[in-house]
């Protein structure tokens, strides 16, 4: 897919860049508290990326495990 056709930077295919961007947003506490740091009217694509990354089985499983320290 082309950029803009999916939740990731390159569309519907996740890449390392998506995970790096997610990590940055997470580390800056923009993904917590119901995404208050990323207002949907200002950052719809970043919110879509965060939602898509967190919906991945491996990420979701890790974030709900004891290993995840928030």
KOLPAPA-335055 format. One record per atom (N, C-alpha, C): residue in three letters; x, y, z; atom name; residue number from 1. Coordinates in steps of 0.001 Angstrom, whole numbers, plus 524288, in hexadecimal, padded with zeros to 5 digits. Layout:
N
REC ALA X Y Z CA NUM
...
This chain:
70
REC UNK 80332 7FB59 80000 N 1
REC UNK 80000 80000 80000 CA 1
REC UNK 80354 804D8 80000 C 1
REC UNK 8010C 80911 7FE85 N 2
REC UNK 803DC 80E03 7FE6E CA 2
REC UNK 8030A 810DE 80398 C 2
REC UNK 8066A 814A6 8048B N 3
REC UNK 805F5 817B7 8094C CA 3
REC UNK 80086 81A2C 8098C C 3
REC UNK 7FE1B 819E2 80DFF N 4
REC UNK 7F8EF 81C16 80EAC CA 4
REC UNK 7F495 81828 80DF9 C 4
REC UNK 7F5DB 81373 80BF7 N 5
REC UNK 7F1B7 80F9C 80B14 CA 5
REC UNK 7F10A 80BDA 80FA0 C 5
REC UNK 7F3CE 80CB9 813C4 N 6
REC UNK 7F365 80965 81856 CA 6
REC UNK 7F56B 80C50 81D11 C 6
REC UNK 7F5A4 809BC 82189 N 7
REC UNK 7F71F 80C74 82655 CA 7
REC UNK 7FCFA 80D64 826F6 C 7
REC UNK 80023 80ADB 823C4 N 8
REC UNK 805CC 80B3B 82469 CA 8
REC UNK 80826 80F57 820C5 C 8
REC UNK 80D0B 81099 82197 N 9
REC UNK 80FB3 81497 81E81 CA 9
REC UNK 80F75 81352 818B4 C 9
REC UNK 81047 80E66 81749 N 10
REC UNK 81024 80CD2 811CF CA 10
REC UNK 80ADF 80A84 8103B C 10
REC UNK 806E8 80B8D 81339 N 11
REC UNK 801B9 80998 811E4 CA 11
REC UNK 8001B 8050B 81542 C 11
REC UNK 7FF6C 80080 812D4 N 12
REC UNK 7FD65 7FC01 815C3 CA 12
REC UNK 8019A 7F82D 8176E C 12
REC UNK 80693 7F988 816A5 N 13
REC UNK 80AE9 7F612 81806 CA 13
REC UNK 80E32 7F889 81C59 C 13
REC UNK 80E96 7F5D0 820C6 N 14
REC UNK 811AB 7F7DB 8251B CA 14
REC UNK 8177D 7F755 823E6 C 14
REC UNK 81A7C 7FB3F 8258B N 15
REC UNK 8202D 7FB36 824E3 CA 15
REC UNK 822AF 7FCD4 82A0F C 15
REC UNK 827CF 7FC85 82A25 N 16
REC UNK 82AB2 7FE32 82EC1 CA 16
REC UNK 8297E 803E9 83009 C 16
REC UNK 828BC 80723 82C11 N 17
REC UNK 827A4 80CB0 82CEE CA 17
REC UNK 822AA 80D68 8302B C 17
REC UNK 81EBD 80A27 82F3F N 18
REC UNK 819E3 80A7E 83244 CA 18
REC UNK 81AE5 80941 83800 C 18
REC UNK 81DF7 80536 838ED N 19
REC UNK 81F24 803AE 83E54 CA 19
REC UNK 82275 807D5 84105 C 19
REC UNK 8261E 80A2A 83E2C N 20
REC UNK 8295C 80E4B 84066 CA 20
REC UNK 8260C 81315 841BA C 20
REC UNK 8227E 8148B 83E35 N 21
REC UNK 81F09 818FF 83F37 CA 21
REC UNK 81B71 817D2 843CD C 21
REC UNK 8194C 81317 843FC N 22
REC UNK 815F9 81197 84863 CA 22
REC UNK 8190A 8120F 84D7E C 22
REC UNK 81DD7 81018 84D97 N 23
REC UNK 82105 81042 8525A CA 23
REC UNK 821E1 815E2 8541A C 23
REC UNK 822EE 81957 85074 N 24
REC UNK 823A7 81EDC 851B7 CA 24
REC UNK 81EAC 82126 85416 C 24
REC UNK 81A39 82024 85199 N 25
REC UNK 81544 82222 8539B CA 25
REC UNK 81412 81FE9 85904 C 25
REC UNK 8153A 81AE9 859BB N 26
REC UNK 8145E 8185A 85EC9 CA 26
REC UNK 817F3 81AAE 862F1 C 26
REC UNK 81CF1 81B44 861B6 N 27
REC UNK 820AD 81D45 86585 CA 27
REC UNK 81F79 822E0 86727 C 27
REC UNK 81CFA 825CC 863BD N 28
REC UNK 81B7A 82B2D 86500 CA 28
REC UNK 81613 82B68 8679B C 28
REC UNK 813FA 826D7 8690B N 29
REC UNK 80EE4 8265F 86BAF CA 29
REC UNK 80A50 8285D 8686A C 29
REC UNK 80AD2 82837 8634C N 30
REC UNK 80695 82A02 85FE6 CA 30
REC UNK 802A2 825BA 85EBF C 30
REC UNK 803EF 820DE 86008 N 31
REC UNK 80066 81C85 85EF5 CA 31
REC UNK 7FD1E 81B0C 863BA C 31
REC UNK 7FE5F 81D30 86836 N 32
REC UNK 7FBA2 81BD9 86D01 CA 32
REC UNK 7F6D8 81F51 86DC7 C 32
REC UNK 7F3E0 81E22 871CD N 33
REC UNK 7EF55 82146 87355 CA 33
REC UNK 7EB9F 8223B 86EC8 C 33
REC UNK 7EA21 81DEE 86C4F N 34
REC UNK 7E66E 81E23 867F4 CA 34
REC UNK 7E851 821AC 8638C C 34
REC UNK 7ED7C 821E3 862C6 N 35
REC UNK 7EFE2 824CC 85E69 CA 35
REC UNK 7EF14 82AB7 85ED5 C 35
REC UNK 7EEA1 82CB3 86394 N 36
REC UNK 7EDB8 8324D 86445 CA 36
REC UNK 7F203 835A0 861D1 C 36
REC UNK 7F6B5 8339A 86186 N 37
REC UNK 7FAFF 83686 85F20 CA 37
REC UNK 7FAC1 836AB 8593D C 37
REC UNK 7F727 833B4 856F6 N 38
REC UNK 7F67D 83387 85148 CA 38
REC UNK 7F0BC 83493 84FF4 C 38
REC UNK 7EF08 8396A 85053 N 39
REC UNK 7E98E 83A89 84F1C CA 39
REC UNK 7E822 8389C 849A2 C 39
REC UNK 7E3D3 835D8 84937 N 40
REC UNK 7E252 83364 84446 CA 40
REC UNK 7E183 83770 83FF3 C 40
REC UNK 7DFA8 83C0B 84156 N 41
REC UNK 7DECB 84002 83D54 CA 41
REC UNK 7E3E8 8424C 83B44 C 41
REC UNK 7E822 841C5 83E31 N 42
REC UNK 7ED34 843CD 83C85 CA 42
REC UNK 7F0CD 83F8C 83A68 C 42
REC UNK 7F05A 83AC4 83C5E N 43
REC UNK 7F404 83697 83B0A CA 43
REC UNK 7F146 83177 839B2 C 43
REC UNK 7EDB0 83178 83610 N 44
REC UNK 7EAD4 82CA3 834ED CA 44
REC UNK 7EE4F 82835 832F2 C 44
REC UNK 7F241 8295D 82FD9 N 45
REC UNK 7F59E 82532 82DD2 CA 45
REC UNK 7F92A 822FD 83207 C 45
REC UNK 7FB28 82652 8357F N 46
REC UNK 7FE6A 82455 839CA CA 46
REC UNK 7FB29 820F2 83D72 C 46
REC UNK 7F660 82284 83E81 N 47
REC UNK 7F2EB 81F4D 841CC CA 47
REC UNK 7F1CB 81A1B 83F36 C 47
REC UNK 7F0F8 81A23 83A1D N 48
REC UNK 7EFF2 81545 83745 CA 48
REC UNK 7F4B8 811B4 8378B C 48
REC UNK 7F964 813EC 83722 N 49
REC UNK 7FE2B 810D3 83778 CA 49
REC UNK 7FEAA 80E71 83CED C 49
REC UNK 7FDD7 8118F 840F1 N 50
REC UNK 7FE2A 80FA2 84658 CA 50
REC UNK 7FA44 80B31 8472E C 50
REC UNK 7F579 80BF4 84571 N 51
REC UNK 7F17A 807E9 8460D CA 51
REC UNK 7F2FE 802EF 84327 C 51
REC UNK 7F50D 80383 83E68 N 52
REC UNK 7F67A 7FEF6 83B43 CA 52
REC UNK 7FB0B 7FC02 83DAD C 52
REC UNK 7FEF4 7FED6 83F9C N 53
REC UNK 8036C 7FC3F 84216 CA 53
REC UNK 801A1 7F962 84700 C 53
REC UNK 7FE82 7FBEF 84A3A N 54
REC UNK 7FCC1 7F97D 84F18 CA 54
REC UNK 7F8F6 7F500 84E2A C 54
REC UNK 7F68E 7F4C4 8499E N 55
REC UNK 7F2F2 7F07F 8485F CA 55
REC UNK 7F5C6 7EB9C 84674 C 55
REC UNK 7FAC2 7EC07 84530 N 56
REC UNK 7FDB3 7E780 84366 CA 56
REC UNK 7FE37 7E395 847DA C 56
REC UNK 7FD8E 7DE9B 846A8 N 57
REC UNK 7FD8D 7DA8C 84AB5 CA 57
REC UNK 80260 7DAC9 84E36 C 57
REC UNK 806F5 7DB13 84BEB N 58
REC UNK 80BC2 7DB15 84EFF CA 58
REC UNK 80C24 7DFC7 85291 C 58
REC UNK 80AB6 7E445 850A1 N 59
REC UNK 80AEC 7E90F 853BC CA 59
REC UNK 806D2 7E8D8 85810 C 59
REC UNK 80214 7E75F 856AA N 60
REC UNK 7FDDA 7E70A 85A88 CA 60
REC UNK 7FF41 7E32B 85EDB C 60
REC UNK 80159 7DEA3 85D5D N 61
REC UNK 802D6 7DABC 8613D CA 61
REC UNK 80723 7DCC3 864D5 C 61
REC UNK 80B02 7DF66 86292 N 62
REC UNK 80F42 7E18D 865B8 CA 62
REC UNK 80D36 7E5BA 8697D C 62
REC UNK 809EB 7E93D 8677C N 63
REC UNK 8080A 7ED84 86AC2 CA 63
REC UNK 80479 7EBB7 86F2A C 63
REC UNK 8024B 7E714 86E9B N 64
REC UNK 7FF05 7E50C 872D3 CA 64
REC UNK 801FE 7E138 8764E C 64
REC UNK 80715 7E09C 8755C N 65
REC UNK 80A39 7DCF4 87874 CA 65
REC UNK 80CD9 7DFB8 87D09 C 65
REC UNK 80F08 7DC99 88081 N 66
REC UNK 811DE 7DEC8 884FF CA 66
REC UNK 81709 7E14A 8834E C 66
REC UNK 818F5 7DFE0 87EB2 N 67
REC UNK 81DE2 7E21C 87CC6 CA 67
REC UNK 81D4C 7E7D9 87B5A C 67
REC UNK 8189C 7E973 879CC N 68
REC UNK 817A6 7EED2 87822 CA 68
REC UNK 81791 7F25C 87CEC C 68
REC UNK 81AA0 7F66F 87CC1 N 69
REC UNK 81B07 7F9FC 8813A CA 69
REC UNK 818C8 7FF63 88010 C 69
REC UNK 815B4 7FFC0 87BEE N 70
REC UNK 812DE 80486 87A9F CA 70
REC UNK 81627 808DD 878FB C 70
